[in-house]
Amino acid sequence: MSKTKWMAIGILVVGISLATVWTLRAQQPSVPAPQARTVPMVRNVAVVDIDYIFKNHARHKQQMEAIRAEAATAEQWAQQEQASLKALAEQLKDHQPGTPTYSQIDDTLLRRQKEFEADVLKKRKDLMLREAKVVYSTYQEIVGEIQYFAAANGITMVFRFNGTEPDPNNPEDVLRTINRWIVYQGAELDITPIILQRLNARVQTATAPAASGGVAPGTGYVRPGSTGLR
């Protein structure tokens, strides 16, 4: 066979091979191009400053002030009782140990000291228990108001945050700030002034400026722009 015929056969074989490869590639499923990752949009979310509401909740402040007044009264009573016990102890110096008068004063002093210590513990425990009940009751009220407001406005999740500016000179404040869960939130997500206003509106003695939509004067809270929520 001549050289020309061999070249023709080789070209034909190469052409058939290329055609086969192209046919197989055309039959294979196409691999989709990698898509760019999109950032998920978070909707129907709000934030609330529970600590701020506690500090400015009108009825809660009244209840805590009443407890503090009772604590101050108890402290005055304790000081008076301590002065009385001290004066009774001074009387022992005027009598010889072992005498009937000395023994009588000493017995009275021991009995009153035990009674005083028991009364102090009881008063302290009662005040702490009352304070805990007031705090828990207020917290339940706040959470209930948040739940009601969120359901009425289509809010599916409410996060707690602290809107107080940290003190850079306070290590605890700095640590609390860098460890907070929420790094940023839009001002329109903050429902704190709305919840506080609704809570204080129930207290007749509180100054709840419902018409202005703000909070009680002097609280230092700057309400963000309108959220469009009810």
PyMOL commands that set and color helices and strands:
alter all, ss='L'
color gray80, all
select helices_A, chain A and resi 3-27+50-56+58-94+100-152+171-178+187-189+192-200
alter helices_A, ss='H'
color red, helices_A
select strands_A, chain A and resi 45-48+157-160
alter strands_A, ss='S'
color yellow, strands_A
deselect
rebuild
show_as cartoon
